[in-house]
């Protein structure tokens, strides 16, 4: 993906990769970085996200919401804010920003509720939806295993991508990672796949594949930059954005693999909430708000045309 210069510069601190470069500073480096497109709506280096304030409440959709969601006037959203450009923290270290954040805010507008995004560890979100959180949005790939625990409303398509040091000095070949160290984020589909590869290496009596799991994607990226890991494996938009923040220290390896739907997490069996969220996402797709959000973040390649409930995803 090709990120806008202004977004790249403003997000450098949020990704924590900049700390690897002595003397590096956050923010724009010259006036050219201030030239944001008309979609971005801001010429400041402060990253605020796409403005969804013009999205109007849809009474027909809002009345579908269950009482437990509407009673406090808020749409509480669980997300792991370490996963740029989907969800991460702005320069203040407190404010969630990203395309998933903007979609969540737009959904709240359709519902006539106040968006309340809350930072959480990735692996704690699914168990907390329906109690602590009304929904979860955090680049969740729809998988059969996850569908056993929760419902999903699809809102984006993403694949998986590998990243290595520039020039691939360790000659990493993703078709044979036995004897290598692979960095992944905890509880992601990529962690599951990496663990399967590790078991296969063991079964084939080959050198050990070491899976290094971290709760934060920023740590995953750092592990490759510093040489602790040979390669990282992540969602394709996340990998592309993380690579952009390393100022050329990392590069993608091979092509995007296994494109699958990502979805908004909803309490299992909550058909009212399923329908409300699906109709709200579809409304944003149909009125153009959804695509504007994705274009702002440079991830429009993952746009979908139809939102579905519990669409079959990855294995």
Secondary structure by P-SEA (a helix, b strand, c coil): ccccaaaaaaacccccccccccccccccccccccccccccccccccccccccccccccaaaaaaccccccccccbbbbbcccccccbbbcccccccccaaaaaaaaaaaaacbbbbbbbbcccccccccccccccccccccccaaaaacbbbbbcbbbbbbbbccccccccccccccccbbbbbccccaaaaaaaaaaaaaaaaccccbbbbbbccaaaaaaaaaacccccccccaaaaaaaaaaacccccccccccbbbbbbbbccccaaaaaaaaaaaaaaaaaaaaaaaaaaaacccccccccccccccccc
